[in-house]
Amino acid sequence: MSLKFTYKEQEISVGDSVKVNYKIKEKDKERLQAFDGVVLAITGTGENKNFIVQKTASDAVKVERIFPINSPWIDSIKKLRSPKTKIRRAKLYYLRNPKARTI
């Protein structure tokens, strides 16, 4: 259970909003595509760490993507902001399907 990892002297933890620029290869071209969202979980140990990022797309559809930290396809990871309160969970899976309160 890892709560944080270091990427190019930048410490990223669970609950942070990040922007991941990764390379996409289309036929003979390469381009960068940004994926920004909240880090839900960090799994693995040592060189085999992965992190899950969840973003909200159009019409409140949530999209998750798993990134290996040491992938050559990742161009950069930028920390946009930290959570307002202290995160007390290692995995934020409860953000996947929030329940609406009914009266």
C-alpha positions as CSV (number, residue, x, y, z in Angstrom):
1,M,0.0,0.0,0.0
2,S,1.8,3.0,-1.3
3,L,0.4,6.5,-0.7
4,K,2.9,8.4,-2.8
5,F,5.6,8.1,-5.4
6,T,8.3,10.4,-6.7
7,Y,8.5,11.4,-10.4
8,K,11.4,13.7,-11.4
9,E,11.8,15.1,-7.9
10,Q,8.1,15.7,-7.6
11,E,6.1,13.9,-5.0
12,I,2.7,12.7,-6.1
13,S,0.2,11.1,-3.7
14,V,-3.2,9.7,-3.7
15,G,-5.9,12.4,-4.0
16,D,-3.8,14.8,-6.0
17,S,-5.0,16.2,-9.3
18,V,-2.4,15.5,-12.0
19,K,-2.0,16.0,-15.7
20,V,-0.3,13.1,-17.5
21,N,1.1,13.8,-21.0
22,Y,1.7,10.5,-22.8
23,K,2.8,9.6,-26.3
24,I,0.4,8.1,-28.8
25,K,1.7,6.4,-31.9
26,E,-0.6,6.7,-35.0
27,K,0.9,4.9,-38.0
28,D,4.3,6.7,-38.5
29,K,3.6,9.8,-36.3
30,E,3.8,10.3,-32.6
31,R,1.8,12.9,-30.7
32,L,1.2,13.9,-27.1
33,Q,-2.2,13.6,-25.4
34,A,-3.0,15.0,-22.0
35,F,-5.0,13.0,-19.4
36,D,-5.9,15.0,-16.3
37,G,-7.7,13.8,-13.3
38,V,-7.5,12.6,-9.7
39,V,-5.1,9.8,-8.6
40,L,-7.3,7.1,-7.1
41,A,-4.7,4.5,-6.2
42,I,-1.0,3.6,-6.3
43,T,-0.2,-0.1,-6.6
44,G,3.0,-2.2,-6.9
45,T,6.4,-1.9,-5.4
46,G,9.8,-0.6,-6.6
47,E,10.1,-0.5,-10.4
48,N,6.6,-2.0,-11.0
49,K,4.5,0.8,-9.5
50,N,1.3,1.8,-11.3
51,F,-1.2,4.6,-10.6
52,I,-4.8,4.9,-11.6
53,V,-6.1,8.3,-12.7
54,Q,-9.8,9.1,-13.1
55,K,-11.2,12.0,-15.1
56,T,-14.7,13.2,-15.7
57,A,-15.6,13.3,-19.3
58,S,-18.7,14.8,-20.9
59,D,-22.1,14.1,-19.4
60,A,-20.5,13.1,-16.1
61,V,-19.0,9.9,-17.6
62,K,-15.9,8.9,-15.6
63,V,-12.9,7.5,-17.4
64,E,-10.1,5.6,-15.6
65,R,-6.7,4.8,-16.9
66,I,-3.8,2.9,-15.4
67,F,-0.3,4.2,-16.0
68,P,3.0,2.4,-15.2
69,I,5.3,5.0,-13.6
70,N,8.4,3.9,-15.5
71,S,6.7,3.7,-18.9
72,P,8.7,5.1,-21.8
73,W,5.4,6.4,-23.3
74,I,4.8,8.9,-20.4
75,D,6.3,12.2,-21.4
76,S,5.6,14.2,-18.2
77,I,3.4,14.1,-15.0
78,K,2.5,17.5,-13.6
79,K,0.8,17.9,-10.2
80,L,-2.0,20.5,-10.5
81,R,-3.2,20.6,-6.9
82,S,-3.3,18.8,-3.7
83,P,-6.5,17.8,-1.8
84,K,-8.0,20.4,0.6
85,T,-8.2,17.9,3.4
86,K,-5.9,15.1,4.5
87,I,-6.6,11.9,2.7
88,R,-7.0,9.0,5.2
89,R,-7.4,6.2,2.6
90,A,-4.8,4.4,0.5
91,K,-7.3,3.7,-2.3
92,L,-10.1,6.2,-3.2
93,Y,-12.3,3.7,-4.9
94,Y,-15.4,5.3,-3.2
95,L,-15.1,8.1,-5.8
96,R,-16.1,5.7,-8.6
97,N,-19.8,5.7,-7.9
98,P,-21.0,8.3,-5.5
99,K,-24.4,7.8,-4.1
100,A,-26.9,10.7,-4.2
101,R,-28.8,11.4,-1.0
102,T,-32.5,10.9,-1.3
103,I,-35.0,12.7,0.9
